[in-house]
Amino acid sequence: MNTKRNLSQDSLEISRRINILWRTTKKGLGLTQVQAAKKLGMSQSAFSQIMSGTVAVNSVMVLNITALLNADLSKLCKGLKEFEHLVRIRPVIGSMLPVTITITGKKVENKSIQAMLEPTEGAFAVEVDSDEYSPRYNVGDYAIVNPNRTIAIGNEVLLHYKNEECLVRVVDSIDTNGQFTAHHPSKPGGATTFDLNDQRLDLYGVILGVTFG
């Protein structure tokens, strides 16, 4: 039976776009089809079926392929109702990552989530239990944080003032004295100055991305 007939138009279109993306980027990335399939955890045959639109591509596979090929997720999914929700889910580093805290600052114990791609040492997940950062981060999402990465302009960082909720901010500027300015990621308004030398402030790390649990 030809399973291609059972696929939706959006599924066929995402396969077509992935095929074009693969053909235009594989040489620059130095990837063969065998290598790409292995990195994606599938057989070469399964990879070929995705490229040809013979089988449906699920959301996780779209995210994985986007990450592998360093693609623009929003462009890949634009106009496709079945996949547009993925635009707010950036591919993240991980595997099994511990969930250590919620976005409102509550400690989490004995919980972990499955993320994607190769693990980053020390990375952890933060459970989003508030709509403070919607639509960037929605309740039920998990923000993936790397505590070892040096912050840079444009990074989203997770901050915490002792005895208060966590803060997510986007870095605007950094000076040599340990101060930086940053703004709220999903609300208009000016930037606030933060001081890494302030004993009340913890910089938990740079947010790598967001995923579902």
Beta strands, then each sheet from edge to edge (+ up, - down):
strand 1: 96-102
strand 2: 112-114
strand 3: 124-127
strand 4: 141-146
strand 5: 156-161
strand 6: 166-174
strand 7: 179-183
strand 8: 192-195
strand 9: 201-212
sheet 1: 2+ 1- 3- 4+ 9- 5+ 6- 7+ 8-
end
